[in-house]
């Protein structure tokens, strides 16, 4: 088992990575205030892992209330959040109950937001079962739901007590989901970790072939990168760089997800296409070379990630991007590249250059 720490003073917590961790109930129990949890999962994950986790927890004396939600980004809504609250109240869950998220990013975001809100805040634990959630969304405390006008526009910062990443769950992950998660893995190399990017280039076929040791290494290195960034800028308030750099490709990607309808494009797929747009815009600004853009596109293709965005039209993209959380005083801050593994935030990019980059990276 690999162990990392997210250093946030009295809110610090461990990230545990390894095989067979779902069966080790003691890893969860030691972080519970009382031996009672509300397990939140979905209709896809529940048949795979609910029974084994519930059995392990029950054997260690933990009382479990299970809440099963529909699956998919389209259900990351107020309605699903209220289903959680209804179930918690019906089961008479009190403030000592710990909410446990078992699933991908949608479940983690919903469960975390519920934990931040229920009775003004209860503890929660992340047990991510997708590559994307293991390397990104389960770490850092961002929780929330989508709004028709923008992704993740309603939510809260609420740190978990534990992140338990059982890499065995990646063996049952659909290939499309594996590819989508790999976009976030590649992102860490592009923004700040050149040796990791080179390692990914050397091992992508093994990773996509689900080599367990390689996947564990990728999850550990990704989490280490994110933990370091989050510890330095937990609430994304740094004027330059900071946690915002983790959003490479996301402003473009969120526009794709919102514009196409939540769930039509997986988050990682939209981020992948968005990273190509960010790279193309960086090239147009003279910050990176065409060879750098080609290098990025090549790696994304090897991971099965889309490298062309849908043809929504540049104006529609820009309209959707204007609702992004990184807009401050009407100015859109984009994460761009001044070199491979050298990401920066930019608030002074000409609108016409952004539009040109979008048009160059979209299907007809």
C-alpha positions in Angstrom: 0.0 0.0 0.0 1.2 3.5 -0.9 0.5 6.4 1.4 0.5 10.1 0.7 -0.6 13.0 2.9 -2.5 16.2 2.0 -0.9 18.7 4.4 -3.7 21.1 5.5 -2.8 21.6 9.2 -5.7 20.3 11.3 -7.6 19.2 8.2 -4.7 17.0 6.8 -5.6 13.6 5.6 -4.1 10.5 4.1 -4.4 9.1 0.6 -4.0 5.3 0.5 -3.4 3.6 -2.8 -3.2 -0.1 -3.4 -4.9 -3.4 -4.3 -7.6 -5.0 -2.3 -8.1 -2.0 0.0 -12.0 -2.3 -0.1 -11.7 -5.5 2.0 -9.7 -3.7 4.7 -12.5 -2.2 6.7 -10.1 -1.2 9.5 -8.7 1.5 7.1 -12.1 3.2 7.1 -13.1 2.5 10.7 -10.1 4.2 12.2 -11.4 7.5 10.7 -14.9 7.2 12.0 -16.2 9.3 14.9 -18.8 6.6 15.7 -19.2 3.2 13.9 -21.9 4.4 11.5 -21.7 5.5 7.9 -24.0 6.6 5.1 -22.6 4.9 2.0 -23.5 6.8 -1.2 -23.0 5.0 -4.5 -24.8 4.5 -7.9 -26.6 1.9 -9.9 -23.4 1.0 -11.8 -20.9 0.7 -9.0 -23.3 -0.9 -6.4 -23.5 -4.3 -8.1 -19.7 -4.5 -8.3 -18.5 -3.3 -4.9 -21.4 -2.6 -2.5 -21.7 -6.1 -1.1 -18.0 -6.7 -0.4 -17.6 -3.3 1.2 -20.7 -3.5 3.3 -19.7 -7.0 4.5 -16.3 -5.9 5.5 -17.6 -2.9 7.4 -20.4 -4.9 9.1 -17.9 -7.5 10.2 -15.9 -4.7 11.9 -19.0 -3.5 13.7 -19.9 -0.5 11.5 -23.6 0.2 10.8 -24.2 1.0 7.2 -27.0 3.0 5.5 -26.7 2.7 1.8 -28.0 5.3 -0.7 -28.0 4.3 -4.4 -28.3 7.1 -7.0 -28.7 7.0 -10.8 -25.4 7.0 -12.8 -24.0 9.8 -14.9 -23.1 13.5 -15.1 -26.7 14.3 -16.0 -27.7 13.4 -12.4 -25.2 15.8 -10.7 -28.1 18.0 -9.7 -30.2 19.5 -6.8 -32.6 16.6 -7.3 -29.9 14.0 -6.5 -28.7 16.0 -3.6 -32.2 16.1 -2.1 -32.4 12.3 -2.6 -29.4 12.1 -0.4 -30.8 14.4 2.2 -34.1 12.6 2.2 -32.4 9.3 2.8 -30.1 10.7 5.6 -33.1 12.2 7.4 -35.2 9.0 7.0 -32.4 6.9 8.4 -32.0 9.5 11.3 -28.4 10.0 10.5 -26.9 12.5 13.0 -23.8 14.7 13.0 -21.5 11.9 14.1 -22.4 9.8 11.0 -19.7 9.8 8.3 -20.7 10.0 4.7 -18.7 7.6 2.4 -18.6 8.1 -1.4 -18.1 4.9 -3.4 -17.9 5.7 -7.1 -16.5 8.1 -9.6 -16.3 11.9 -9.7 -20.0 12.5 -9.8 -20.7 10.5 -6.7 -17.7 12.0 -4.9 -18.8 15.6 -5.7 -22.4 14.9 -4.7 -21.5 13.0 -1.5 -19.0 15.7 -0.5 -21.4 18.5 -1.1 -24.0 16.6 1.0 -21.5 16.2 3.7 -20.6 19.9 3.7 -24.3 20.8 4.0 -26.0 18.2 6.0 -26.6 19.5 9.6 -24.1 22.2 8.7 -21.3 19.7 8.0 -20.4 16.1 8.7 -17.3 14.0 8.0 -16.9 12.2 4.8 -14.5 9.7 3.2 -13.7 9.2 -0.5 -13.5 5.7 -2.0 -13.0 6.5 -5.7 -13.5 3.7 -8.2 -12.5 5.4 -11.5 -9.1 6.6 -12.7 -10.3 10.2 -13.0 -11.7 10.2 -9.5 -8.6 8.5 -8.0 -6.1 10.9 -9.6 -8.2 14.1 -9.4 -11.7 14.7 -8.1 -11.4 12.7 -4.8 -8.4 14.8 -3.7 -8.5 18.5 -2.7 -12.0 19.0 -1.2 -13.9 20.5 -4.2 -17.5 19.3 -4.1 -20.6 20.5 -5.9 -23.3 20.1 -8.5 -23.9 21.4 -12.0 -26.2 24.2 -13.1 -27.7 24.4 -16.6 -25.6 27.5 -17.2 -22.3 26.1 -16.0 -20.5 23.0 -14.6 -19.7 22.8 -10.9 -21.1 26.3 -10.3 -22.8 25.4 -6.9 -20.7 23.7 -4.2 -18.3 23.9 -1.3 -14.8 23.3 -0.3 -15.0 20.3 2.1 -12.0 18.1 2.7 -12.4 14.4 3.3 -11.0 12.5 6.3 -9.5 9.8 4.0 -9.1 9.0 0.3 -9.0 5.2 -0.2 -8.0 4.3 -3.8 -8.3 0.6 -4.5 -6.6 0.2 -7.9 -8.3 -3.2 -8.4 -11.5 -1.2 -9.3 -9.7 0.0 -12.4 -9.8 -3.5 -13.9 -13.6 -3.3 -14.3 -13.6 0.3 -15.6 -14.9 0.6 -19.2 -12.2 1.5 -21.7 -13.8 4.9 -22.4 -13.7 5.8 -18.7 -10.1 4.7 -18.4 -9.2 7.0 -21.3 -11.1 9.8 -19.8 -9.2 9.4 -16.6 -5.9 9.4 -18.4 -6.5 12.9 -19.6 -6.2 14.2 -16.0 -3.1 12.0 -15.5 -1.5 13.6 -18.6 -2.5 17.0 -17.3 -0.1 16.8 -14.3 2.8 16.1 -16.6 1.9 19.0 -18.9 1.5 21.6 -16.1 4.4 20.9 -13.8 6.1 17.4 -14.0 8.2 16.8 -17.1 9.8 13.5 -15.8 6.3 12.2 -15.2 5.2 13.2 -18.7 8.2 11.4 -20.2 7.3 8.4 -18.1 3.8 8.4 -19.4 5.1 8.6 -23.0 7.3 5.6 -22.3 4.5 3.5 -20.6 1.2 4.6 -22.2 0.5 1.2 -23.9 1.1 -0.6 -20.6 -1.2 1.8 -18.7 -4.0 1.4 -21.3 -3.5 -2.3 -21.1 -4.3 -2.0 -17.3 -0.9 -3.1 -15.9 -1.6 -2.9 -12.2 1.8 -1.7 -11.1 2.0 1.0 -13.8 -1.5 2.2 -12.9 -0.6 2.4 -9.2 2.5 4.4 -10.0 0.4 6.8 -12.2 -2.2 7.3 -9.4 0.5 7.9 -6.8 2.4 10.4 -8.9 -0.8 12.2 -9.9 -2.0 12.4 -6.3 1.4 13.6 -5.1 1.3 16.4 -7.6 -2.2 17.5 -6.7 -1.6 17.2 -2.9 1.4 19.5 -3.2 -0.6 22.1 -5.2 -3.7 21.9 -2.9 -1.5 22.2 0.3 -0.1 25.5 -1.1 -3.4 27.0 -2.3 -6.3 25.2 -0.9 -9.1 27.6 -1.8 -7.6 28.7 -5.2 -7.0 32.2 -4.1 -3.4 32.7 -5.5 -3.3 35.7 -7.8 -0.9 33.9 -10.2 -0.6 30.2 -10.7 -1.5 28.2 -7.7 -4.4 25.7 -7.7 -5.8 27.3 -10.8 -3.1 25.6 -12.8 -4.8 22.3 -12.2 -7.5 23.5 -14.6 -5.5 23.2 -17.8 -8.0 22.5 -20.5 -10.9 22.7 -18.1 -12.4 26.1 -19.1 -12.7 24.9 -22.7 -13.7 21.4 -21.5 -16.5 22.7 -19.3 -17.9 24.7 -22.2 -18.0 21.4 -24.2 -19.8 19.6 -21.4 -22.3 22.3 -20.8 -22.9 23.1 -24.5 -23.3 19.4 -25.5 -25.5 18.5 -22.5 -24.1 16.9 -19.3 -23.1 13.3 -19.9 -22.7 13.5 -23.7 -18.9 14.0 -23.3 -17.2 12.5 -20.3 -15.3 15.1 -18.2 -11.9 13.7 -19.2 -12.8 13.6 -22.8 -13.8 17.3 -22.7 -10.7 18.2 -20.8 -8.5 16.4 -23.3 -10.0 18.3 -26.2 -9.7 21.5 -24.1 -6.0 20.9 -23.4 -5.4 20.8 -27.2 -7.2 24.1 -27.5 -5.1 25.6 -24.7 -1.9 24.3 -26.4 -3.0 25.7 -29.7 -3.7 29.1 -28.1 -0.3 29.0 -26.4 1.3 28.3 -29.8 -0.5 31.2 -31.3 0.8 33.5 -28.6 4.3 32.3 -29.4 4.8 30.5 -26.1 5.3 26.9 -27.4 6.2 25.5 -30.7 4.1 23.4 -33.1 6.2 20.4 -32.2 5.0 20.8 -28.6 1.4 20.8 -29.7 2.0 17.7 -31.8 3.6 16.0 -28.9 0.6 16.7 -26.7 -1.9 15.5 -29.4 0.1 12.3 -30.0 0.1 11.3 -26.3 -3.6 12.1 -26.0 -4.4 10.0 -29.0 -2.4 7.1 -27.7 -4.6 7.2 -24.6 -7.7 7.2 -26.7 -8.7 10.7 -25.7 -10.6 13.0 -28.2 -8.3 15.8 -29.5 -11.0 17.7 -31.5 -13.8 19.5 -29.9 -17.5 19.6 -31.1 -18.4 22.4 -33.5 -20.4 24.6 -31.2 -19.0 27.7 -32.8 -16.4 30.0 -31.2 -18.9 32.5 -30.0 -20.9 29.8 -28.2 -17.7 28.5 -26.6 -16.8 32.0 -25.5 -20.3 32.6 -24.1 -20.2 29.4 -22.1 -16.6 30.2 -20.9 -17.8 33.6 -19.6 -19.6 31.7 -16.9 -16.5 29.9 -15.7 -15.6 30.1 -12.0 -12.2 31.5 -13.0 -13.8 34.7 -14.4 -12.8 37.6 -12.0 -14.2 41.1 -12.5 -15.3 40.1 -16.0 -11.9 38.9 -17.0 -11.5 35.3 -18.1 -8.4 33.6 -16.7 -7.1 30.8 -18.8 -4.5 28.2 -18.0 -1.9 28.1 -20.8 1.5 26.7 -21.4 4.8 28.7 -21.6 6.5 25.4 -22.2 5.9 21.7 -21.6 5.5 21.4 -17.8 5.4 25.1 -17.4 1.7 26.2 -17.0 0.7 29.8 -16.3 -2.6 31.7 -15.8 -3.3 34.4 -18.3 -6.1 37.0 -18.0 -5.0 39.2 -20.9 -5.5 36.9 -23.9 -7.1 38.6 -26.9 -10.6 37.3 -27.6 -9.9 36.9 -31.3 -6.9 34.6 -30.5 -9.0 32.5 -28.2 -11.7 32.2 -31.0 -9.1 31.3 -33.6 -7.7 28.6 -31.4 -11.1 27.1 -30.8 -12.0 27.1 -34.5 -8.7 25.4 -35.3 -9.4 22.6 -32.9 -13.0 21.8 -33.6 -14.6 19.3 -36.0 -16.5 20.8 -39.0 
